[in-house]
Amino acid sequence: MLEGDTVSVPEMISLEDARALVLSKVDALETEDVSVLEMIGRVAAEDLASDIDISPFAHAAMDGFAMRAEQLVAASPDTPVKLDVVAEVPAGSWYEGSIDEGQCVRIMTGAPLPAAADAVVKYEIVEVLSGDGRKGSRVAFSAPVEAGAQVRQAGEEAKADEVIVHAGEVVHSAGVGFLAGCGVTQCKTYRRPTVGIIATGSELVDPTETPVKGQIRNSNSYALAASAVDAGAVPTVLPIAADDFEGLRAAVVAATADYDFVVTSGGAANGDYDFIKQVVDDAGELLMTTVNMRPGKAQTFGIVNGTPVFGLPGNPAAAYLGFEMIIRPALRKMQGYSHFERPHVRARLMGDVKKKDPRRIFNRATLSKDEDGNYLVTPAKNQSSGLFGPIQKANCFVILPEGPHEYHTGDILDCVMLDIPEEVLL
């Protein structure tokens, strides 16, 4: 294909169809073994089981006194039951002796419950009649206790060989501790996808340079790399590609050999120096060029050398929205996740919005709550697609559905939350 040649352009599709198309072209990557600490936020690729009962023994849930519940059946404030403390069991120790009538054992949180006991009474509600409450003291109980009270039973949380995290489950910080306690120190998970990021534009310079007349810093690559990290991927910011068909083609083809997913920004529209559609069409299979949304109508997607290649617009808001709505779900699928959409909430619009564009519009906005806990959404005053600032200050996109319409204060609209993980259900 020669520079300037036209391409066969697929018709504009909906955002839902665009997301489904990209998702259909990616699968979960191969698995890798990582330490349990590296599993935070990642998906288990196989069932993970405990090697022992958790807990491996019945133990006290708090500091107190251990005895048989039947010893305190008659206890009341008027007729307290008085017992002698015959032993003390700190955590890490144990007591194998008997507990005869009129006796109890001082026990600490986490210490094994003596075989002769079946209940624990917490220290704070026991009266110390003599001594310091430890071995050799005499104490009084003013209420009965049920068998099993303040006792964590052996195997209460997990049995030996029981699956504690199932394949497909996302491991959170508490899960890391659970796995460690169950003896799981190595876990199988899906490899993080590598993403090659190429900004296109002869006007771009590195952020370390001071732009001269006609130049701007390459900010898109860094925003997209940060978005990739947030999606769990491993990005690499590649050299800037000039507005040149052959140069961009060479950069994209080279990137497909080294990365699982290639993302470009800029040159996705139909201008004289916009070449990403031609590059994908020439080097591989062009599957998508436009999506019915604003900002970000121009969204190029195709497969080159078996690798997904996505061409985002050059405007920051358009690039960010395309990544968030279409690329992020694909990167998550490659890591074994099963939820691909951020949570949506309904919110009351604060301010009037006049919509003329027939496309679905995603306005940068801020969600808050009123005194009754109802969501309120305030669109940013400046919705220019060329600005990063409003996105930095936003925590959602407020969705203005397809078709011209005027929206007024108090109208209820859907909002996409940007700071909540996909797994959260609201």
Backbone hydrogen bonds in HBPLUS format (Angstrom, degrees):
<---DONOR---> <-ACCEPTOR-->    atom                        ^
c    i                          cat <-CA-CA->   ^        H-A-AA   ^      H-
h    n   atom  resd res      DA  || num        DHA   H-A  angle D-A-AA Bond
n    s   type  num  typ     dist DA aas  dist angle  dist       angle   num
A0005-ASP N   A0002-LEU O   2.98 MM   3  5.60 164.5  2.00 140.7 142.3     1
A0013-ILE N   A0290-THR O   3.18 MM 277  6.58 160.3  2.22 139.1 139.0     2
A0292-ASN N   A0013-ILE O   2.77 MM 279  5.85 158.1  1.82 155.1 159.2     3
A0018-ALA N   A0014-SER O   2.88 MM   4  6.13 154.3  1.95 149.0 157.0     4
A0019-ARG N   A0015-LEU O   2.89 MM   4  6.12 163.8  1.92 154.1 157.4     5
A0020-ALA N   A0016-GLU O   2.97 MM   4  6.14 162.7  2.00 145.8 151.1     6
A0021-LEU N   A0017-ASP O   2.85 MM   4  5.96 152.8  1.92 145.2 152.7     7
A0022-VAL N   A0018-ALA O   3.09 MM   4  6.34 168.4  2.10 153.7 155.3     8
A0023-LEU N   A0019-ARG O   2.92 MM   4  6.09 165.5  1.94 153.4 158.1     9
A0024-SER N   A0020-ALA O   2.95 MM   4  6.03 143.6  2.09 140.4 149.7    10
A0025-LYS N   A0022-VAL O   3.06 MM   3  5.34 151.0  2.14 106.5 115.4    11
A0026-VAL N   A0023-LEU O   3.33 MM   3  5.55 171.1  2.34 109.4 111.5    12
A0029-LEU N   A0334-MET O   2.86 MM 305  5.32 168.2  1.87 139.1 135.0    13
A0191-ARG N   A0030-GLU O   2.93 MM 161  6.00 172.4  1.93 162.1 161.9    14
A0032-GLU N   A0189-THR O   2.72 MM 157  5.56 151.1  1.80 160.0 169.4    15
A0189-THR N   A0032-GLU O   2.91 MM 157  5.56 165.3  1.93 162.8 164.6    16
A0034-VAL N   A0187-CYS O   2.86 MM 153  5.48 159.5  1.91 156.2 161.8    17
A0187-CYS N   A0034-VAL O   2.84 MM 153  5.48 166.2  1.86 161.9 166.6    18
A0038-GLU N   A0035-SER O   2.95 MM   3  5.31 135.8  2.15 107.2 119.4    19
A0036-VAL N   A0185-THR O   2.94 MM 149  4.98 137.5  2.12 131.3 128.3    20
A0039-MET N   A0036-VAL O   3.09 MM   3  5.25 160.1  2.14 106.3 112.0    21
A0042-ARG N   A0039-MET O   2.82 MM   3  5.16 167.7  1.83 138.5 138.1    22
A0041-GLY N   A0171-VAL O   2.60 MM 130  5.34 152.0  1.68 169.6 179.8    23
A0171-VAL N   A0042-ARG O   2.92 MM 129  5.74 165.2  1.94 164.9 165.6    24
A0044-ALA N   A0169-GLU O   2.97 MM 125  5.61 168.4  1.98 153.4 154.4    25
A0168-GLY N   A0044-ALA O   2.73 MM 124  5.37 172.6  1.74 151.6 152.7    26
A0045-ALA N   A0188-LYS O   2.80 MM 143  5.42 169.8  1.81 147.9 144.3    27
A0048-LEU N   A0165-VAL O   2.82 MM 117  5.19 163.3  1.85 161.0 165.3    28
A0164-ILE N   A0048-LEU O   2.75 MM 116  5.94 157.5  1.80 155.8 161.4    29
A0165-VAL N   A0048-LEU O   3.29 MM 117  5.19 159.7  2.33 143.1 145.4    30
A0050-SER N   A0162-GLU O   3.05 MM 112  5.80 152.6  2.13 153.9 155.0    31
A0161-ASP N   A0050-SER O   2.79 MM 111  5.22 159.6  1.83 145.2 148.7    32
A0051-ASP N   A0182-CYS O   3.10 MM 131  6.00 160.0  2.14 146.3 151.3    33
A0054-ILE N   A0158-ALA O   2.72 MM 104  4.98 168.8  1.73 148.4 147.9    34
A0157-GLU N   A0054-ILE O   2.78 MM 103  5.45 145.8  1.90 149.1 160.5    35
A0158-ALA N   A0054-ILE O   3.10 MM 104  4.98 152.6  2.18 140.8 141.9    36
A0155-GLY N   A0055-SER O   2.72 MM 100  5.15 156.5  1.77 141.3 149.4    37
A0113-LEU N   A0058-ALA O   2.84 MM  55  5.61 166.9  1.85 131.5 134.3    38
A0059-HIS N   A0152-ARG O   2.95 MM  93  5.42 153.9  2.02 143.2 150.6    39
A0152-ARG N   A0059-HIS O   2.91 MM  93  5.42 168.7  1.92 166.0 166.8    40
A0060-ALA N   A0111-ALA O   2.99 MM  51  5.72 153.8  2.06 156.9 160.8    41
A0110-GLY N   A0060-ALA O   2.88 MM  50  5.23 173.3  1.88 143.0 145.3    42
A0061-ALA N   A0150-GLN O   2.86 MM  89  5.00 167.8  1.88 136.7 134.0    43
A0123-TYR N   A0063-ASP O   3.03 MM  60  5.86 157.4  2.08 128.8 128.8    44
A0064-GLY N   A0107-ILE O   2.92 MM  43  5.49 168.1  1.94 161.9 161.4    45
A0107-ILE N   A0064-GLY O   2.90 MM  43  5.49 173.9  1.90 144.8 145.2    46
A0065-PHE N   A0121-VAL O   2.89 MM  56  5.32 149.4  1.98 141.2 150.4    47
A0121-VAL N   A0065-PHE O   2.91 MM  56  5.32 156.9  1.96 146.9 152.6    48
A0066-ALA N   A0105-VAL O   2.70 MM  39  5.09 161.4  1.73 154.1 157.6    49
A0105-VAL N   A0066-ALA O   2.97 MM  39  5.09 156.1  2.03 145.0 151.8    50
A0067-MET N   A0119-ALA O   3.17 MM  52  5.80 154.5  2.24 146.1 152.4    51
A0118-ASP N   A0067-MET O   3.05 MM  51  6.30 161.9  2.08 132.3 132.8    52
A0119-ALA N   A0067-MET O   3.16 MM  52  5.80 138.1  2.35 168.9 175.1    53
A0071-GLN N   A0068-ARG O   2.90 MM   3  5.64 158.0  1.95 122.0 128.7    54
A0072-LEU N   A0069-ALA O   3.04 MM   3  5.73 158.5  2.08 120.2 125.8    55
A0075-ALA N   A0072-LEU O   3.07 MM   3  5.14 164.9  2.10 110.3 115.0    56
A0076-SER N   A0079-THR O   3.31 MM   3  5.01 142.4  2.46 102.3 109.3    57
A0081-VAL N   A0141-PHE O   2.88 MM  60  5.16 153.2  1.95 151.2 150.9    58
A0141-PHE N   A0081-VAL O   2.83 MM  60  5.16 155.3  1.89 141.5 149.4    59
A0083-LEU N   A0139-VAL O   2.84 MM  56  5.52 159.5  1.88 158.9 165.8    60
A0139-VAL N   A0083-LEU O   2.91 MM  56  5.52 167.1  1.92 164.6 166.6    61
A0084-ASP N   A0102-GLY O   2.81 MM  18  6.14 167.5  1.82 144.7 144.9    62
A0104-CYS N   A0084-ASP O   2.88 MM  20  6.05 142.8  2.02 158.3 153.9    63
A0085-VAL N   A0137-SER O   2.92 MM  52  5.35 174.7  1.92 150.5 151.7    64
A0136-GLY N   A0085-VAL O   2.86 MM  51  5.52 174.3  1.87 155.5 153.6    65
A0086-VAL N   A0104-CYS O   2.99 MM  18  6.26 162.2  2.03 177.2 171.3    66
A0106-ARG N   A0087-ALA O   2.92 MM  19  6.14 155.3  1.98 163.2 155.0    67
A0089-VAL N   A0106-ARG O   2.76 MM  17  6.15 149.9  1.85 145.6 155.6    68
A0108-MET N   A0089-VAL O   3.04 MM  19  6.27 148.2  2.14 168.3 158.4    69
A0093-SER N   A0090-PRO O   3.07 MM   3  5.65 150.5  2.16 139.7 140.2    70
A0103-GLN N   A0100-ASP O   3.03 MM   3  5.48 135.2  2.23 144.4 141.0    71
A0111-ALA N   A0108-MET O   2.98 MM   3  5.58 163.5  2.01 139.8 142.2    72
A0117-ALA N   A0114-PRO O   3.01 MM   3  5.40 167.6  2.02 117.1 120.4    73
A0148-GLY N   A0118-ASP O   2.70 MM  30  5.71 156.8  1.75 152.6 160.9    74
A0120-VAL N   A0149-ALA O   2.99 MM  29  5.81 148.0  2.09 142.5 152.4    75
A0125-ILE N   A0122-LYS O   3.32 MM   3  6.22 158.5  2.37 123.7 127.7    76
A0126-VAL N   A0123-TYR O   3.14 MM   3  5.46 165.0  2.16 119.2 120.4    77
A0127-GLU N   A0140-ALA O   3.11 MM  13  5.08 155.8  2.17 154.2 152.7    78
A0140-ALA N   A0127-GLU O   2.75 MM  13  5.08 154.5  1.82 147.7 156.1    79
A0129-LEU N   A0138-ARG O   2.77 MM   9  5.42 142.4  1.91 143.0 154.5    80
A0130-SER N   A0138-ARG O   3.22 MM   8  5.22 151.6  2.31 142.4 141.7    81
A0138-ARG N   A0130-SER O   3.18 MM   8  5.22 156.3  2.24 129.2 133.0    82
A0137-SER N   A0134-ARG O   2.98 MM   3  5.72 147.1  2.09 152.0 154.2    83
A0149-ALA N   A0146-GLU O   3.06 MM   3  5.55 156.2  2.11 139.1 138.4    84
A0151-VAL N   A0148-GLY O   3.26 MM   3  5.33 138.9  2.44 135.1 125.7    85
A0156-GLU N   A0153-GLN O   3.17 MM   3  5.28 146.0  2.29 133.3 127.4    86
A0162-GLU N   A0159-LYS O   2.98 MM   3  5.29 157.9  2.03 134.0 133.7    87
A0169-GLU N   A0166-HIS O   3.01 MM   3  5.60 153.8  2.08 142.5 143.2    88
A0175-GLY N   A0172-HIS O   2.96 MM   3  5.03 116.3  2.38  97.2 113.8    89
A0176-VAL N   A0172-HIS O   2.99 MM   4  6.41 140.2  2.15 150.4 162.0    90
A0176-VAL N   A0173-SER O   3.19 MM   3  5.16 126.4  2.49  93.0 106.2    91
A0177-GLY N   A0173-SER O   3.36 MM   4  6.76 156.1  2.42 145.3 149.8    92
A0178-PHE N   A0174-ALA O   2.92 MM   4  6.23 154.5  1.99 147.3 155.2    93
A0179-LEU N   A0175-GLY O   2.81 MM   4  5.99 165.0  1.84 150.8 154.1    94
A0180-ALA N   A0176-VAL O   2.94 MM   4  6.15 162.1  1.97 148.0 153.3    95
A0181-GLY N   A0177-GLY O   2.93 MM   4  6.11 159.2  1.97 148.5 154.0    96
A0182-CYS N   A0178-PHE O   3.06 MM   4  6.28 129.3  2.33 137.9 151.4    97
A0182-CYS N   A0179-LEU O   3.03 MM   3  5.02 133.0  2.26  95.6 109.2    98
A0184-VAL N   A0179-LEU O   2.89 MM   5  5.09 157.4  1.94 153.9 146.6    99
A0183-GLY N   A0180-ALA O   3.04 MM   3  5.16 160.5  2.08 109.3 112.0   100
A0234-VAL N   A0193-PRO O   2.85 MM  41  6.11 164.2  1.87 159.4 161.1   101
A0260-ASP N   A0194-THR O   3.01 MM  66  5.21 131.5  2.25 121.2 134.7   102
A0261-PHE N   A0194-THR O   3.15 MM  67  6.47 133.9  2.37 154.1 165.0   103
A0195-VAL N   A0234-VAL O   2.94 MM  39  6.02 156.9  1.99 135.8 137.6   104
A0236-THR N   A0195-VAL O   2.84 MM  41  6.18 140.6  2.00 171.2 170.0   105
A0196-GLY N   A0261-PHE O   2.95 MM  65  6.42 152.9  2.03 158.6 164.5   106
A0263-VAL N   A0196-GLY O   2.85 MM  67  6.18 167.5  1.87 166.7 170.2   107
A0197-ILE N   A0236-THR O   2.97 MM  39  6.07 165.2  1.99 170.7 166.6   108
A0238-LEU N   A0197-ILE O   2.87 MM  41  5.66 164.1  1.90 154.6 159.6   109
A0198-ILE N   A0263-VAL O   2.83 MM  65  6.26 161.1  1.86 155.9 162.4   110
A0265-SER N   A0198-ILE O   3.01 MM  67  6.55 139.3  2.18 149.0 153.6   111
A0241-ALA N   A0199-ALA O   2.87 MM  42  6.20 167.1  1.88 159.5 163.6   112
A0200-THR N   A0265-SER O   2.89 MM  65  6.00 165.0  1.91 172.5 170.9   113
A0201-GLY N   A0241-ALA O   2.85 MM  40  6.31 152.3  1.93 160.9 168.9   114
A0204-LEU N   A0201-GLY O   3.18 MM   3  5.57 169.2  2.19 114.4 117.7   115
A0216-ILE N   A0203-GLU O   2.95 MM  13  6.11 152.9  2.02 148.3 151.4   116
A0205-VAL N   A0216-ILE O   2.94 MM  11  6.18 137.8  2.12 148.6 156.0   117
A0218-ASN N   A0205-VAL O   2.75 MM  13  5.68 143.2  1.88 173.1 168.7   118
A0209-GLU N   A0206-ASP O   2.91 MM   3  5.52 164.1  1.94 122.0 127.4   119
A0215-GLN N   A0212-VAL O   2.94 MM   3  5.55 155.3  2.00 150.8 149.4   120
A0219-SER N   A0217-ARG O   3.03 MM   2  5.81 114.6  2.47 111.9  95.3   121
A0222-TYR N   A0219-SER O   3.12 MM   3  5.47 122.5  2.47 104.7 118.2   122
A0223-ALA N   A0219-SER O   3.06 MM   4  6.38 157.2  2.11 155.9 163.0   123
A0224-LEU N   A0220-ASN O   2.83 MM   4  6.01 165.4  1.86 162.6 166.3   124
A0225-ALA N   A0221-SER O   2.86 MM   4  5.96 149.7  1.95 137.7 146.9   125
A0226-ALA N   A0222-TYR O   2.95 MM   4  6.05 156.0  2.01 140.2 146.6   126
A0227-SER N   A0223-ALA O   2.92 MM   4  6.17 149.2  2.02 140.4 149.4   127
A0228-ALA N   A0224-LEU O   2.87 MM   4  6.12 147.3  1.97 143.3 152.2   128
A0229-VAL N   A0225-ALA O   2.95 MM   4  6.28 156.5  2.01 149.0 154.8   129
A0230-ASP N   A0226-ALA O   2.94 MM   4  6.18 159.5  1.98 147.5 153.2   130
A0231-ALA N   A0227-SER O   2.99 MM   4  6.21 132.4  2.23 135.9 148.3   131
A0231-ALA N   A0228-ALA O   3.06 MM   3  4.98 128.3  2.34  92.6 106.7   132
A0233-ALA N   A0228-ALA O   2.86 MM   5  5.17 150.2  1.94 156.1 146.7   133
A0232-GLY N   A0229-VAL O   2.88 MM   3  5.04 158.3  1.93 107.9 114.6   134
A0244-ASP N   A0242-ALA O   2.73 MM   2  5.48 128.2  2.00 112.7  96.0   135
A0248-LEU N   A0244-ASP O   2.91 MM   4  5.98 165.0  1.94 156.3 160.8   136
A0249-ARG N   A0245-PHE O   2.85 MM   4  5.98 159.6  1.89 152.1 158.7   137
A0250-ALA N   A0246-GLU O   2.98 MM   4  6.14 162.1  2.01 147.7 152.1   138
A0251-ALA N   A0247-GLY O   3.04 MM   4  6.25 155.8  2.10 144.4 151.0   139
A0252-VAL N   A0248-LEU O   2.91 MM   4  6.09 164.1  1.94 155.7 159.3   140
A0253-VAL N   A0249-ARG O   2.95 MM   4  6.06 173.0  1.95 156.1 158.4   141
A0254-ALA N   A0250-ALA O   3.00 MM   4  6.04 159.6  2.04 143.4 149.4   142
A0255-ALA N   A0251-ALA O   3.01 MM   4  6.15 152.8  2.09 140.9 148.5   143
A0256-THR N   A0252-VAL O   2.99 MM   4  6.29 147.1  2.10 150.4 159.2   144
A0257-ALA N   A0254-ALA O   3.17 MM   3  5.48 145.5  2.29 103.1 112.8   145
A0258-ASP N   A0255-ALA O   3.03 MM   3  5.27 144.9  2.15 105.2 115.4   146
A0259-TYR N   A0255-ALA O   2.98 MM   4  5.95 142.3  2.13 162.0 170.5   147
A0262-VAL N   A0308-PRO O   3.00 MM  46  6.33 166.5  2.02 159.5 163.8   148
A0310-PHE N   A0262-VAL O   2.85 MM  48  6.27 160.9  1.89 157.4 163.4   149
A0264-THR N   A0310-PHE O   2.85 MM  46  6.28 162.2  1.88 157.8 162.7   150
A0312-LEU N   A0264-THR O   2.74 MM  48  5.86 168.8  1.75 149.4 147.2   151
A0266-GLY N   A0312-LEU O   2.88 MM  46  6.18 143.3  2.02 134.6 145.1   152
A0276-ILE N   A0267-GLY O   3.31 MM   9  5.92 154.3  2.38 146.5 152.2   153
A0274-ASP N   A0271-GLY O   3.25 MM   3  5.13 163.8  2.28 110.1 108.1   154
A0279-VAL N   A0275-PHE O   2.87 MM   4  6.08 159.5  1.92 159.6 166.3   155
A0280-VAL N   A0276-ILE O   2.99 MM   4  6.19 170.1  2.00 154.8 155.7   156
A0281-ASP N   A0277-LYS O   2.93 MM   4  6.06 162.2  1.97 150.2 156.1   157
A0282-ASP N   A0278-GLN O   2.82 MM   4  5.86 151.3  1.90 146.0 153.7   158
A0283-ALA N   A0279-VAL O   2.81 MM   4  5.88 162.5  1.84 153.8 158.8   159
A0284-GLY N   A0280-VAL O   2.84 MM   4  5.38 137.9  2.02 138.3 146.2   160
A0285-GLU N   A0303-ILE O   2.81 MM  18  5.22 159.1  1.85 148.4 155.4   161
A0303-ILE N   A0285-GLU O   2.95 MM  18  5.22 146.5  2.06 140.6 148.9   162
A0287-LEU N   A0301-PHE O   2.82 MM  14  5.66 158.1  1.87 147.3 153.4   163
A0288-MET N   A0301-PHE O   3.04 MM  13  4.95 140.2  2.20 149.3 145.1   164
A0301-PHE N   A0288-MET O   2.85 MM  13  4.95 153.3  1.92 137.9 136.8   165
A0299-GLN N   A0289-THR O   2.93 MM  10  5.09 137.0  2.12 119.7 129.0   166
A0291-VAL N   A0297-LYS O   2.76 MM   6  4.96 153.8  1.83 140.5 149.6   167
A0293-MET N   A0291-VAL O   2.72 MM   2  5.67 129.3  1.97 115.1  98.6   168
A0294-ARG N   A0360-ARG O   2.79 MM  66  6.13 135.2  1.99 159.0 161.9   169
A0362-PHE N   A0294-ARG O   2.82 MM  68  6.21 158.7  1.86 165.9 172.4   170
A0300-THR N   A0311-GLY O   2.91 MM  11  4.58 168.4  1.93 145.2 143.6   171
A0311-GLY N   A0300-THR O   2.67 MM  11  4.58 159.4  1.71 131.7 139.2   172
A0302-GLY N   A0309-VAL O   3.02 MM   7  5.45 148.6  2.12 153.3 160.8   173
A0309-VAL N   A0302-GLY O   2.86 MM   7  5.45 164.9  1.88 160.4 158.5   174
A0304-VAL N   A0307-THR O   2.96 MM   3  5.25 166.3  1.98 149.9 148.8   175
A0307-THR N   A0304-VAL O   2.93 MM   3  5.25 163.4  1.96 114.6 119.9   176
A0319-ALA N   A0315-ASN O   2.86 MM   4  6.06 160.9  1.90 163.8 170.3   177
A0320-TYR N   A0316-PRO O   2.83 MM   4  5.97 166.6  1.85 154.8 158.9   178
A0317-ALA N   A0385-SER O   2.93 MM  68  4.63 152.3  2.00 138.1 141.2   179
A0321-LEU N   A0317-ALA O   2.92 MM   4  6.00 164.1  1.95 146.3 150.6   180
A0322-GLY N   A0318-ALA O   3.05 MM   4  6.15 162.7  2.08 143.7 148.7   181
A0323-PHE N   A0319-ALA O   2.97 MM   4  6.18 160.8  2.01 151.2 156.4   182
A0324-GLU N   A0320-TYR O   2.92 MM   4  6.08 170.4  1.93 153.8 156.7   183
A0325-MET N   A0321-LEU O   2.91 MM   4  5.94 165.5  1.93 154.4 157.9   184
A0326-ILE N   A0322-GLY O   2.98 MM   4  5.67 149.2  2.07 142.0 148.9   185
A0328-ARG N   A0323-PHE O   2.74 MM   5  5.81 166.7  1.76 169.6 164.8   186
A0330-ALA N   A0327-ILE O   2.95 MM   3  5.21 117.2  2.36 105.4 121.3   187
A0331-LEU N   A0327-ILE O   3.01 MM   4  6.35 159.4  2.05 160.6 167.0   188
A0332-ARG N   A0328-ARG O   2.99 MM   4  6.22 152.4  2.07 154.7 162.6   189
A0333-LYS N   A0329-PRO O   2.95 MM   4  6.21 154.5  2.02 146.6 153.3   190
A0334-MET N   A0330-ALA O   3.08 MM   4  6.35 150.2  2.17 146.5 154.1   191
A0335-GLN N   A0332-ARG O   2.96 MM   3  5.15 146.6  2.07 103.0 113.6   192
A0337-TYR N   A0332-ARG O   3.12 MM   5  5.43 154.1  2.19 149.8 142.3   193
A0336-GLY N   A0333-LYS O   3.04 MM   3  5.12 166.2  2.06 109.6 112.0   194
A0417-MET N   A0343-PRO O   2.99 MM  74  5.73 175.4  1.99 174.0 175.2   195
A0345-VAL N   A0415-CYS O   3.01 MM  70  5.36 151.1  2.10 142.9 152.2   196
A0415-CYS N   A0345-VAL O   2.80 MM  70  5.36 141.8  1.94 156.8 168.6   197
A0347-ALA N   A0413-LEU O   2.91 MM  66  5.55 163.3  1.94 155.1 159.4   198
A0413-LEU N   A0347-ALA O   2.92 MM  66  5.55 161.9  1.96 157.4 159.3   199
A0348-ARG N   A0375-TYR O   2.98 MM  27  6.24 171.8  1.99 136.7 135.6   200
A0377-VAL N   A0348-ARG O   2.96 MM  29  5.95 161.0  1.99 143.8 143.1   201
A0349-LEU N   A0411-ASP O   2.75 MM  62  5.37 170.0  1.76 162.3 165.6   202
A0410-GLY N   A0349-LEU O   2.86 MM  61  5.21 163.9  1.89 143.9 147.9   203
A0350-MET N   A0377-VAL O   2.90 MM  27  5.86 147.8  2.00 167.6 159.3   204
A0353-VAL N   A0407-TYR O   2.80 MM  54  5.01 161.1  1.83 137.2 142.8   205
A0407-TYR N   A0353-VAL O   2.72 MM  54  5.01 176.9  1.72 164.1 163.3   206
A0355-LYS N   A0405-HIS O   2.79 MM  50  5.18 159.9  1.83 162.0 166.8   207
A0405-HIS N   A0355-LYS O   2.89 MM  50  5.18 153.3  1.97 136.3 144.5   208
A0403-GLY N   A0358-PRO O   2.79 MM  45  4.01 156.5  1.84 110.4 118.6   209
A0361-ILE N   A0400-LEU O   2.95 MM  39  5.01 163.7  1.98 149.0 150.3   210
A0400-LEU N   A0361-ILE O   2.83 MM  39  5.01 170.5  1.84 153.4 156.5   211
A0363-ASN N   A0398-VAL O   2.97 MM  35  5.23 156.5  2.03 159.6 152.7   212
A0398-VAL N   A0363-ASN O   2.84 MM  35  5.23 159.8  1.88 152.9 154.6   213
A0380-ALA N   A0364-ARG O   2.80 MM  16  5.75 171.7  1.81 149.5 148.0   214
A0365-ALA N   A0396-CYS O   3.05 MM  31  5.45 155.2  2.11 156.5 150.1   215
A0395-ASN N   A0365-ALA O   3.10 MM  30  6.53 147.9  2.20 148.9 156.5   216
A0396-CYS N   A0365-ALA O   3.25 MM  31  5.45 139.2  2.42 153.6 145.9   217
A0366-THR N   A0378-THR O   2.97 MM  12  5.25 153.3  2.04 129.5 136.9   218
A0378-THR N   A0366-THR O   2.96 MM  12  5.25 162.4  1.99 143.7 148.4   219
A0368-SER N   A0376-LEU O   2.86 MM   8  5.17 152.3  1.94 148.8 154.5   220
A0376-LEU N   A0368-SER O   2.79 MM   8  5.17 158.8  1.83 140.7 141.7   221
A0370-ASP N   A0374-ASN O   2.95 MM   4  5.50 151.5  2.03 146.6 154.9   222
A0373-GLY N   A0370-ASP O   2.94 MM   3  5.31 165.7  1.96 117.8 121.2   223
A0387-LEU N   A0384-SER O   3.43 MM   3  5.91 159.1  2.47 118.0 117.1   224
A0391-ILE N   A0388-PHE O   2.92 MM   3  5.37 126.2  2.22 111.5 126.2   225
A0392-GLN N   A0388-PHE O   3.03 MM   4  6.35 156.2  2.09 156.5 164.2   226
A0393-LYS N   A0389-GLY O   3.19 MM   4  6.50 150.9  2.27 152.4 159.8   227
A0394-ALA N   A0390-PRO O   3.04 MM   4  6.04 119.3  2.43 130.6 145.2   228
A0394-ALA N   A0391-ILE O   3.10 MM   3  4.96 140.3  2.26  95.4 107.1   229
A0418-LEU N   A0395-ASN O   2.94 MM  23  5.29 178.1  1.94 135.5 135.5   230
A0397-PHE N   A0416-VAL O   2.97 MM  19  5.12 146.6  2.08 136.5 147.1   231
A0416-VAL N   A0397-PHE O   2.81 MM  19  5.12 157.1  1.86 150.8 156.3   232
A0399-ILE N   A0414-ASP O   2.93 MM  15  5.63 175.9  1.93 161.0 162.4   233
A0411-ASP N   A0408-HIS O   2.93 MM   3  5.76 164.9  1.96 149.7 151.4   234
A0424-VAL N   A0421-PRO O   3.17 MM   3  5.79 158.9  2.22 116.7 122.5   235
